[in-house]
Amino acid sequence: MRVFFCGLYLLGFEYLMKKRVACYLSLFFLHIGNLYADEINIAVASNFTYTLRSLAADFKVNTGHEVRISNASSGKLFAQIQHGAPYDIFLSADEKRPDLLIKEHKASVEGAYVYALGKLIMLSNIQDADNCRNVLFSKQLNRLAIANPKIAPYGMAARQVLEKLDLWQQLQSRVVMGENITQTLQFVSTKNAEAGFVAKSILNMGKAIDYACVWEIPGDMYTPIKQKMVLLNAAKDKPAAQAFMLYMQSVEAKRIIRSAGYDIQ
């Protein structure tokens, strides 16, 4: 009889163990399924939006993860993050704001990465300009568009160039400020400004842009535009967000970024 009950006990124990293992396996595969169906929210500086769309498409092919994109000036996105906006990753157009988020314990220093080096150009719709740089000294220049230096790193770079040329004070009354680099481009393409400072990557967006000349501004005329990304603390345990941080350092991601008109550090 003792052997019989012992046998029943063992059979019961074996059954429970199988049920437990089956339960663990179900949870495991459910977790894996969720990983492949996950979605991440990325806040990105306006100049990098088009490039991020290409990266997000490649990332999805390789991982299955969806990327939701919110774009604005770096300063505006930074303010949103400070007020609790539900982003997982922040791709800024500078180093300053990501570093401040790390200092304020809102983002992780681990994985923080300079993903691109931005390049500044000036576009003009003034015809027959022998040297686009000379447009800045032309009487035909009534409006000069730049992104707001207080919230947009490319706007700060534009101001540095004008200061280097001793033109900032002289042209200040003619400066019109866009909230971000995309709005700045619109001033020029709609001829509401005769010239404007924008990111070089604008020329690689895959659509026609109306301009007559371009000046590729030497890098020594402005502080290097180091575009940094950080993982926000709310997403530190989110595998899909961690996967994207790693993906941005991959060979394919760097190829896409270079082809969009950026350098890599």
Protein Blocks (a to p, Z undefined) as FASTA:
>chain_A
ZZmmmmmmmmmmmmmmmmmmmmmmmmmmmmmmmmmmgccdddddfklmmmmmmmmmmmmm
mnopacddddddfklmmmmmmnopacfbdcdfbfklmmmmmmnopacfehpacfbdcddd
dddfbehifblklmmmpcklmbdcdddfklmmklmmmmmmmmmnopmmmmmmmpccdfbl
klmmmmmmnopafbdcddfklmmnopacddfbdcdddfklpccddddddddfklmmgmkl
mmmmmmmmpmklmmmmmmnopacZZ
